[in-house]
């Protein structure tokens, strides 16, 4: 592991080091990125269209992602994981998104939300119980959202009523990524509605637990191979040993993990944009009109130049936020900026790619149509664009300056 970016050095040492370029990768990072690129190109890309049409992610590909270590990147080796950095998770998310953002978000939720929450907030017993499973073969889901609790994430109605040392949970969670495949759920519920966010508690619940059921699977515009389902809790009894962190401290777990997750979404949208751009560039080199390739026309050249510049800017924001996180430095504002900007660039670049391809770009025979549909979710999940703007503005007003 590249210790210079893993948080192992004290802040004083980090700040005294010569700063390498943000996009410079260590040898380990290069090897890791290359392995994900190979899987994406050889195994994922050929099935992306079929999975999109079916609305189902292939189990054999999911199994391969576990075998490659993509579902346990940051989990320590002692628990069966890769013991990698957060930045490596970002590299994987970005690379997968070039071919299929559905695969990308599966890996994102697993690593930046579920695994990260258990690693940071779990007891030694909980880590030993769940992390090996998450690294080996168990998909995780993060159940926070409800019908009346989207951007207002803590307006929860799911109740957790204490019954002896246990809790009984009742409520409905909506729009839960990975729910169809998940074997483990981090569920947020309130133990006391009168206390507002101070009553929210996080519970880790196994799929086979009585009272937990998977409801309606959403029929979505994009990222269709990634399951998004309702999770129903009906008098679901959860033992005290399954409380993650402290009772009443679930809001803190949610806030801190979602801040990291937003960097992951920024990486997803950057990878999506890169994939769309590469399709547009290749087409511009071979499509001929008026006796020459369309890439020879200045109008197309300008579009390609702007697309490449946008992607580089988004990547720098994402990488900077990820590097800050690995260094143990504040990254809240940078994460919001990365998510806000990259989601805009993902949608804009995919749209321009469709235009460069013209009529064929509007058909399902070419991948840019799918990437265009996939891009829209970037402005919505893990905090809408307006929520990111609010976060950035609040930080600016609190400090009076950005730097």
Phi and psi in degrees as a GROMACS rama.xvg file:
@    title "Ramachandran Plot"
@    xaxis  label "Phi"
@    yaxis  label "Psi"
@TYPE xy
-76.793  97.7297  UNK-2
-65.8189  -20.9112  UNK-3
-65.56  -20.9477  UNK-4
-120.675  15.282  UNK-5
-103.763  1.28378  UNK-6
84.3011  8.87906  UNK-7
-83.4886  -20.4125  UNK-8
-89.8893  146.207  UNK-9
-66.4631  156.481  UNK-10
-56.8215  -39.0104  UNK-11
-61.099  -37.8955  UNK-12
-69.2032  -43.4625  UNK-13
-59.3528  -44.6994  UNK-14
-70.3406  -20.288  UNK-15
-88.6832  -9.23313  UNK-16
-76.2951  148.349  UNK-17
-63.197  133.18  UNK-18
-82.4543  118.476  UNK-19
-74.6987  161.422  UNK-20
-58.3793  143.287  UNK-21
-58.7043  -34.996  UNK-22
-89.8207  1.84732  UNK-23
-74.2165  128.408  UNK-24
-107.271  142.174  UNK-25
-69.451  167.753  UNK-26
-60.9765  -39.3597  UNK-27
-64.4819  -41.2985  UNK-28
-65.4116  -38.6273  UNK-29
-63.0901  -44.1891  UNK-30
-64.0314  -41.6354  UNK-31
-63.3144  -47.935  UNK-32
-59.8971  -41.1027  UNK-33
-63.8128  -37.8936  UNK-34
-67.2927  -38.6682  UNK-35
-69.492  -39.322  UNK-36
-61.2653  -40.9492  UNK-37
-64.2203  -45.5906  UNK-38
-61.6557  -43.185  UNK-39
-61.9489  -45.3346  UNK-40
-71.7465  -45.6543  UNK-41
-86.187  -33.9629  UNK-42
-111.037  -41.777  UNK-43
-80.6862  -50.9893  UNK-44
-55.255  -42.8662  UNK-45
-62.6024  -20.4141  UNK-46
-107.564  -2.2305  UNK-47
-59.9712  -46.2171  UNK-48
-64.9423  -44.3615  UNK-49
-62.9486  -41.0631  UNK-50
-67.6705  -36.2106  UNK-51
-62.5866  -45.0821  UNK-52
-65.6035  -40.1762  UNK-53
-79.2064  -22.7074  UNK-54
70.6033  28.4165  UNK-55
-140.51  137.205  UNK-56
-88.9772  129.641  UNK-57
-63.0939  132.15  UNK-58
-65.5995  -34.5562  UNK-59
-64.7999  -35.0589  UNK-60
-71.6426  -37.4462  UNK-61
-62.749  -42.7283  UNK-62
-61.3871  -39.1057  UNK-63
-65.5694  -35.8302  UNK-64
-65.3083  -36.0234  UNK-65
-66.1755  -45.4971  UNK-66
-60.9555  -37.8436  UNK-67
-74.8536  -9.75254  UNK-68
86.7235  9.88313  UNK-69
-74.0027  -15.586  UNK-70
-96.4032  -1.69172  UNK-71
-141.605  45.334  UNK-72
-60.407  -47.6319  UNK-73
-91.4096  -3.22681  UNK-74
-71.5738  133.206  UNK-75
-58.2206  152.112  UNK-76
-59.7788  -31.5049  UNK-77
-63.0471  -19.9187  UNK-78
-106.659  10.0093  UNK-79
93.2042  6.60108  UNK-80
-92.3432  -171.28  UNK-81
-91.8296  -12.9458  UNK-82
56.9415  35.8423  UNK-83
-90.8592  177.419  UNK-84
-89.2059  166.003  UNK-85
-61.6739  -36.7093  UNK-86
-61.3091  -34.9038  UNK-87
-66.1254  -35.4456  UNK-88
-60.5443  -42.1067  UNK-89
-61.903  -42.2809  UNK-90
-60.4963  -43.0832  UNK-91
-65.2416  -45.1782  UNK-92
-60.0277  -44.8532  UNK-93
-62.9945  -45.5179  UNK-94
-66.0181  -44.3061  UNK-95
-62.8595  -36.425  UNK-96
-67.2742  -19.7226  UNK-97
-61.8346  -31.5748  UNK-98
-105.359  -41.1566  UNK-99
-152.938  101.061  UNK-100
-59.8381  -18.4274  UNK-101
-64.7574  -46.5219  UNK-102
-62.2347  -37.9899  UNK-103
-61.6014  -44.3169  UNK-104
-73.9429  -27.872  UNK-105
-60.6256  -47.2063  UNK-106
-68.2694  -36.915  UNK-107
-62.031  -54.6547  UNK-108
-60.4312  -41.1514  UNK-109
-59.9675  -47.7919  UNK-110
-85.4505  -48.7331  UNK-111
-85.2691  -18.5349  UNK-112
-110.678  -64.078  UNK-113
-70.1137  -58.3618  UNK-114
-59.1872  -43.6129  UNK-115
-62.6967  -40.9984  UNK-116
-65.0007  -43.133  UNK-117
-69.3944  -38.8207  UNK-118
-63.651  -40.596  UNK-119
-81.68  -36.1885  UNK-120
-112.09  -12.2782  UNK-121
-75.6591  152.903  UNK-122
-75.9835  169.574  UNK-123
-58.9218  -39.5129  UNK-124
-64.5911  -42.0325  UNK-125
-67.0246  -41.4035  UNK-126
-61.5119  -44.7303  UNK-127
-65.7048  -27.8199  UNK-128
-80.9438  -39.5652  UNK-129
-108.033  -35.4224  UNK-130
-62.5318  -41.3611  UNK-131
-59.8577  -37.0336  UNK-132
-66.4618  -43.5246  UNK-133
-66.4923  -30.9772  UNK-134
-77.7174  -29.7931  UNK-135
-92.9317  -52.0961  UNK-136
-159.573  4.96063  UNK-137
-110.466  122.923  UNK-138
-81.1639  140.682  UNK-139
-107.691  152.403  UNK-140
-131.87  153.692  UNK-141
-121.458  101.53  UNK-142
-101.206  91.1695  UNK-143
-113.685  -47.8976  UNK-144
-67.5308  148.213  UNK-145
-138.049  175.235  UNK-146
-56.9381  -41.2207  UNK-147
-104.938  15.202  UNK-148
-137.717  82.5086  UNK-149
-111.262  -92.8704  UNK-150
-63.188  -36.5095  UNK-151
-83.9807  75.0698  UNK-152
-62.0998  -21.2475  UNK-153
-105.279  15.3703  UNK-154
-87.512  54.6477  UNK-155
-79.2831  143.269  UNK-156
-112.215  -12.703  UNK-157
-62.8331  124.174  UNK-158
-102.503  145.422  UNK-159
-123.201  104.296  UNK-160
-98.3029  126.149  UNK-161
-70.1747  135.695  UNK-162
-137.294  92.6409  UNK-163
68.2244  -128.839  UNK-164
-89.0097  -8.38992  UNK-165
-93.706  175.219  UNK-166
-128.088  147.401  UNK-167
-113.123  119.802  UNK-168
-103.014  135.501  UNK-169
-139.091  129.276  UNK-170
160.036  -177.882  UNK-171
-130.016  129.614  UNK-172
-106.274  137.641  UNK-173
-117.78  155.995  UNK-174
59.1613  43.798  UNK-175
-92.4805  112.179  UNK-176
-66.8114  139.909  UNK-177
75.0871  4.04253  UNK-178
-60.8888  -37.1522  UNK-179
-64.9557  -33.8266  UNK-180
-98.3817  -14.5624  UNK-181
-66.9705  142.021  UNK-182
-107.578  -7.59821  UNK-183
-144.413  133.765  UNK-184
-125.745  132.355  UNK-185
-95.1771  113.666  UNK-186
-113.34  132.596  UNK-187
-104.59  128.981  UNK-188
-143.162  161.272  UNK-189
-104.697  132.834  UNK-190
-88.7036  -17.2229  UNK-191
-153.535  97.871  UNK-192
-57.9208  -28.5752  UNK-193
-67.3795  -18.5924  UNK-194
-93.4906  3.31646  UNK-195
62.8266  -136.307  UNK-196
-64.3725  -21.2532  UNK-197
-72.939  -9.45254  UNK-198
-96.3898  -4.56202  UNK-199
-75.6929  136.278  UNK-200
-133.988  144.77  UNK-201
-100.209  133.804  UNK-202
-124.831  141.663  UNK-203
-102.942  121.438  UNK-204
-126.157  129.003  UNK-205
-74.8075  148.147  UNK-206
-57.8406  -36.6621  UNK-207
-78.5827  0.0846183  UNK-208
-63.0516  131.87  UNK-209
-61.6162  133.93  UNK-210
98.2212  -7.07935  UNK-211
-105.993  128.879  UNK-212
-140.982  151.595  UNK-213
-96.3899  125.32  UNK-214
-97.1318  -141.788  UNK-215
-59.16  134.357  UNK-216
-94.1799  128.12  UNK-217
-72.9059  141.507  UNK-218
-98.4869  103.651  UNK-219
-105.827  161.795  UNK-220
-65.0185  -48.5207  UNK-221
-135.016  -174.466  UNK-222
33.9219  49.344  UNK-223
-69.7094  -27.4488  UNK-224
-76.2694  -15.5582  UNK-225
-86.1732  121.095  UNK-226
-71.3432  138.099  UNK-227
-132.502  111.25  UNK-228
-133.462  165.305  UNK-229
-82.2773  139.902  UNK-230
-116.312  121.278  UNK-231
-106.302  128.77  UNK-232
-116.554  118.085  UNK-233
-127.568  94.4494  UNK-234
52.5657  48.2096  UNK-235
-82.3346  112.832  UNK-236
-83.4315  125.455  UNK-237
-124.142  128.127  UNK-238
-71.0981  156.775  UNK-239
-59.433  -29.9436  UNK-240
-70.3338  -7.58994  UNK-241
-101.437  4.17895  UNK-242
-75.1746  127.153  UNK-243
-94.4733  122.144  UNK-244
74.5401  -147.77  UNK-245
-103.775  153.517  UNK-246
-60.6968  131.007  UNK-247
86.6431  0.834411  UNK-248
-111.671  15.285  UNK-249
-64.2926  -30.2278  UNK-250
-61.6741  -35.7984  UNK-251
-68.8835  -40.356  UNK-252
-61.7012  -45.4262  UNK-253
-62.6712  -46.705  UNK-254
-61.7108  -48.0657  UNK-255
-69.9382  -38.0402  UNK-256
-72.7891  -37.4388  UNK-257
-65.7709  -32.5873  UNK-258
-60.4991  -40.4356  UNK-259
-71.4208  -39.3463  UNK-260
-60.6867  -30.4361  UNK-261
-66.8664  -31.2907  UNK-262
-66.2166  -38.824  UNK-263
-61.6498  -41.6608  UNK-264
-66.2792  -36.8521  UNK-265
-59.8219  -40.6255  UNK-266
-66.302  -40.0329  UNK-267
-60.3746  -47.0116  UNK-268
-69.3619  -31.9319  UNK-269
-67.1591  -44.346  UNK-270
-63.6068  -41.6024  UNK-271
-57.7642  -46.8453  UNK-272
-61.3295  -41.6735  UNK-273
-62.1784  -42.7378  UNK-274
-62.7732  -44.1925  UNK-275
-63.4751  -41.991  UNK-276
-61.7568  -43.373  UNK-277
-63.0956  -37.4539  UNK-278
-65.4087  -42.0525  UNK-279
-65.8692  -41.384  UNK-280
-63.9188  -45.6445  UNK-281
-61.9505  -41.4286  UNK-282
-67.2595  -39.3379  UNK-283
-63.5652  -26.2868  UNK-284
-80.4344  -23.3328  UNK-285
-113.969  -22.6881  UNK-286
-76.4653  126.808  UNK-287
-111.581  139.218  UNK-288
-143.789  139.601  UNK-289
55.0362  33.5788  UNK-290
84.8701  5.81256  UNK-291
-149.956  162.313  UNK-292
-65.6914  149.729  UNK-293
-67.6626  -20.5977  UNK-294
-67.318  -13.7742  UNK-295
-83.971  -10.1636  UNK-296
-85.945  135.459  UNK-297
-60.5472  -36.0928  UNK-298
-59.1909  -41.9489  UNK-299
-72.545  -39.3196  UNK-300
-58.1109  -42.3865  UNK-301
-65.2091  -38.9981  UNK-302
-62.9109  -44.4949  UNK-303
-63.1168  -41.3393  UNK-304
-62.8767  -42.6975  UNK-305
-69.3331  -38.5688  UNK-306
-60.7965  -47.3451  UNK-307
-62.8276  -39.7212  UNK-308
-66.9477  -43.4479  UNK-309
-58.8484  -44.8642  UNK-310
-64.446  -42.1487  UNK-311
-63.163  -40.3904  UNK-312
-64.2618  -42.9997  UNK-313
-62.8562  -43.6125  UNK-314
-61.6114  -41.484  UNK-315
-62.5003  -41.5146  UNK-316
-63.2081  -45.0088  UNK-317
-65.5077  -48.6045  UNK-318
-62.8271  -39.0594  UNK-319
-62.0343  -45.6568  UNK-320
-62.4954  -41.3368  UNK-321
-67.2753  -41.7947  UNK-322
-63.7518  -39.9756  UNK-323
-61.3009  -42.6577  UNK-324
-62.7562  -44.904  UNK-325
-66.1642  -28.8031  UNK-326
-81.9619  -3.15682  UNK-327
75.5758  22.6366  UNK-328
-102.7  159.83  UNK-329
-58.979  139.248  UNK-330
-142.91  8.13623  UNK-331
-57.2282  -52.141  UNK-332
-64.891  -42.5746  UNK-333
-65.0743  -35.7392  UNK-334
-65.4337  -43.2172  UNK-335
-63.9287  -41.7592  UNK-336
-63.4338  -42.6071  UNK-337
-63.2494  -44.6485  UNK-338
-66.8805  -44.7062  UNK-339
-59.7843  -52.2334  UNK-340
-71.2765  -44.8154  UNK-341
-64.0163  -35.1589  UNK-342
-67.1267  -35.1172  UNK-343
-67.1789  -42.8138  UNK-344
-69.2716  -36.78  UNK-345
-59.1326  -47.7512  UNK-346
-67.7624  -43.5818  UNK-347
-66.8433  -42.1806  UNK-348
-68.0754  -41.8455  UNK-349
-62.2363  -39.2894  UNK-350
-63.9671  -44.3243  UNK-351
-65.4625  -34.7197  UNK-352
-63.8345  -41.0926  UNK-353
-58.6558  -41.7836  UNK-354
-67.0107  -39.0639  UNK-355
-63.1432  -40.0925  UNK-356
-75.9574  -18.115  UNK-357
69.9143  -138.015  UNK-358
-58.0806  -41.9632  UNK-359
-68.2783  -26.7914  UNK-360
-66.3675  -20.343  UNK-361
-87.5531  -2.44458  UNK-362
-103.167  162.502  UNK-363
-79.2122  -2.65557  UNK-364
-72.2253  -18.232  UNK-365
-118.945  142.61  UNK-366
-66.4452  -19.252  UNK-367
-67.4124  -27.2442  UNK-368
-61.2556  -44.0692  UNK-369
-66.414  -43.6979  UNK-370
-62.9222  -34.4633  UNK-371
-63.9236  -42.5842  UNK-372
-68.3381  -39.0931  UNK-373
-64.4369  -29.5491  UNK-374
-67.8553  -28.2778  UNK-375
-61.3726  -34.6847  UNK-376
-64.7181  -21.9735  UNK-377
-59.7989  -28.5242  UNK-378
-83.5636  -4.26442  UNK-379
-114.025  -56.9468  UNK-380
-83.0345  161.337  UNK-381
53.0171  40.5199  UNK-382
101.708  112.127  UNK-383
-62.252  167.364  UNK-384
-59.3999  -39.0071  UNK-385
-66.5758  -33.5582  UNK-386
-66.3606  -35.9648  UNK-387
-66.3921  -40.935  UNK-388
-61.1821  -40.9197  UNK-389
-64.0145  -41.6857  UNK-390
-62.2819  -46.4394  UNK-391
-63.052  -46.8079  UNK-392
-63.5798  -40.4828  UNK-393
-60.9974  -42.5457  UNK-394
-65.7072  -39.5231  UNK-395
-63.3565  -43.6379  UNK-396
-70.3707  -32.6766  UNK-397
-68.043  -40.5523  UNK-398
-94.4312  -18.8744  UNK-399
80.813  -8.5167  UNK-400
-162.845  164.057  UNK-401
-87.6786  -43.9778  UNK-402
